[in-house]
Amino acid sequence: MKKILVIGGTKYVGLELINLLDKKKVELYVASRKKIAYKNYISIDRKNSSNLNELFNSYDFDLIIDFICY
């Protein structure tokens, strides 16, 4: 089973993608500062490098989709 991380997908297109992927046979994780009601929600601040290091040291993802654009 593929393990997918969506970063910042709590609104608009990202939220729609989460809803679509949730119906597929994937292990889906959502990482964001904004809390959403999702079983595999991970609270992170993308601007905080230690948050990102902890995230990527704790999980091994097959695909990462980043909806946060700076």
Secondary structure as GFF3:
##gff-version 3
##sequence-region A 1 70
A	DSSP	beta_strand	2	7	.	.	.	ID=ss1
A	DSSP	alpha_helix	12	21	.	.	.	ID=ss2
A	DSSP	beta_strand	26	32	.	.	.	ID=ss3
A	DSSP	beta_strand	41	43	.	.	.	ID=ss4
A	DSSP	alpha_helix	49	58	.	.	.	ID=ss5
A	DSSP	beta_strand	63	66	.	.	.	ID=ss6
###
